[in-house]
C-alpha cells in the first residue's frame, strides 16, 4: 500500500515539474502571440503612464523570433506636454546570443516618420525635429565597456526648428557620473536636411538646407573626450543668416556667468578632411535693400566650395588648414582663398593666406592677440602682405568710385606692420600704380583704433605722373604736373608738424611747420626755388617763383588782443605775365592789438613801397597808411590792355567798427601823375577824400582845388555797394542816349550829389 502511495506521489511531482517547465517554455512563446502582445502592451503602457505621469501610446507592437521588434504609431508625451516623441514605425532586429555576454548586437534598425519636441512656444528654448526615415545596418553595443559600433547609418528627410530667447540664467554644472561611452561609426549619412533657427536679439533667422552630409570613420570617446572623423562632406547647401536691425534699442548682451574650463575637461575634435559645397549663402540685416556693388549689410555668395585638411579644435585652440575656399559674391567678384588659420587663448593668426580673384591677388601673414582692440593696449598685432589689386574689381565692389578709379592702373602693394593698439610700427607700406603714382610710408602710428587719440610720425616718399581733371574729375585744377614728394609728417590730436619737399619741373618747394590746436599756436616756413606755379594754375599768369615765407603766431581772431602774428615774405624772383620781378618784401606783425607792416618793391614797372600801422580795441580798428607809388605800369603788368601808368603819394587814416559796420575814413593823394591813352593826368594840388558811413547813412566827399564834391545816401556803405550794379546800368543807358538825367541817377544809386 505504501509503495503505491510513493509511486503516485513521484508521478504527481514529475507532472508538476513538467508542467512548470512547459509553463516556463510557454510564457516566452506566448510573447510571440499577437493577442498576448497587445494585452501586455496595454497593461505596460497603463502602468508606466500611471507611475510617471507620461502619456504613452503604442498603436501596434510585434515581437518576432528571436528578438525582432516592430513598433507602430508610438508616442511619448511628458506630463506638462512640453516634451514629446512620436514615430510612425520602429523596427529593431537584435541578435540573441550576444545578449548572454552583456552585448547588444543589432543586425538592422529602421525608423520612420519620427518627431521630437522639447519645450513649447513660451519656453526659453523650443526645439522641434522631424525625421522621415532612418536606417541602421549593423551595430553592436557592449554595456560592460560602454562601446557602440555602428556600421552604416542612413538618415533622410530631417527638419529641425530651434528658437531660443535671451536667458542670462547660469546653466548648472552636471556633476553626475555617466557611463563613458565610446561610439564608432563606419559611415553616417544625412540627406535632405532643413534647419531653421532664431535667437533674438542676435539672430533674427538662420535657415539652412543640405542635400547630403556624409561622415566616414567617425569616433566619439567620452572617456578621453575626443571626437574624430576621417572625412565629413556636406554637399549642396543653401543658407541664409538674417540679423536684426542694428541700433533698434534692443540689448545684445548674451553674457552669462562663466566658469574657466579645466584642460582635462576640454574636448578634442579632429578631422582629416572637411568638404563643403553650397549653392548660395546670405548674410544680411533684416529688411535691408542691398546697394549696388558690395554691401556689408547684405553679403550674398554662390557656388561656394570649402576644403579643409587636418582640422583640429580643443577649447579655444583651433587649427584650420584651408585648402580651398572659393565663391562668387553678388557684386560680381569671384574669389579663391587658401592658407592656414590658427587660434588659441592668446592669439589668432593667418599664415601664407592667399586670396585671389580674376584680376587681383593678395598674400597675407597676420596675427592678432586675443582681446579687445580698444581696451587692451598691449595686444600684439602684426601684418605682412603683398599683392596686386585691379581697380576694375574695386569698381565692381564700389560702383560710386568708378569716375575716380577709371584712370587708375593696377595697384601693387606691400606692407610690413607690427605693434600693439597703443603703437603700430610701420616698417613698410608701399603702393605702386605703374605710369601713374608711387608712395611709400614708414614710421609709427599711435592709438590707430581710437579716432580721438590717433597720432604718429610717418616718413613719405612718393612720385606722381602728370594728371588732369579729364582723368580725375574731382581735381580742383585742370592739371597736376609730374612731381615727387618726400618728407616727414607728425600728427597728434590738436598737434601737427611736418617737413616736406615737393619737386616738379626743375623747381622745388620745401615746407616746414607746426600747429597746436588747443593753444591756437602755429608756425610755418615755405621755401620756393624756381617753382613753376603756372604748371598748376596757368590762368593766373604767375610763372616760376623763388621766395621764402615765414609765419609765427597764436590765435585766429585778430580782434583779440592775445592774438599775435609775425609774417615775413621775401620774393627773390617771380615771373608774372612773362615778365620777371625781383626783390619784393612784405613784413607784418600783430602784438597786443597793435599791427604794423611794410611792403617794398623796386622793380621798374612795380616800383612802390607802403607802410601801415593799426590799433585794435575790441570791435574797433584804427589805421594809418602811407604809400609811395613811384612807378606802376598796369599795362606792363598785364592788368590793362592800353597805356595805364603813373605815380602818386597816398596817405590814409580812419576808424572802422566791425560790430556796427560803421566807418570814418580820410585819404590824401598828392603828386599825382598818371598817363592814359590820349590823356595825361597831373594834379599839382592834393586830392582829399572823406567817407563816413553807418547802418543808415553814407556821406562822402572829394576836394581838389576848386572842386568840392559831396555825396550822401540814406543807405549804408555796404548797401550802396550792393546797388552799384543797378546804378552802373543807368549810367550806361544814359551814355548810350547821350542824355543826362540826374534825378534817375539819384534814384538808381540812392544818393544825393
Beta strands, then each sheet from edge to edge (+ up, - down):
strand 1: 55-64
strand 2: 68-77
strand 3: 84-94
strand 4: 103-118
strand 5: 125-142
strand 6: 147-164
strand 7: 182-199
strand 8: 203-221
strand 9: 226-243
strand 10: 268-285
strand 11: 298-314
strand 12: 317-329
strand 13: 334-343
strand 14: 347-357
strand 15: 361-369
strand 16: 381-389
strand 17: 411-419
strand 18: 423-433
strand 19: 437-446
strand 20: 455-464
strand 21: 467-468
strand 22: 479-480
strand 23: 483-492
strand 24: 495-504
strand 25: 507-516
strand 26: 521-532
strand 27: 542-554
strand 28: 564-576
strand 29: 579-591
strand 30: 594-603
strand 31: 606-617
strand 32: 620-633
strand 33: 644-657
strand 34: 662-676
strand 35: 679-683
strand 36: 687-693
strand 37: 698-704
strand 38: 707-713
strand 39: 751-752
sheet 1: 1+ 2- 3+ 4- 5+ 6- 7- 8+ 9- 10- 11+ 12- 13+ 14- 15+ 16- 17+ 18- 19+ 20- 23+ 24- 25+ 26- 27+ 28- 29+ 30- 31+ 32- 33+ 34- 35+
sheet 2: 1+ 2- 3+ 4- 5+ 6- 7- 8+ 9- 10- 11+ 12- 13+ 14- 15+ 16- 17+ 18- 19+ 20- 23+ 24- 25+ 26- 27+ 28- 29+ 30- 31+ 32- 33+ 34- 36+ 37- 38+ 39-
sheet 3: 21+ 22-
end
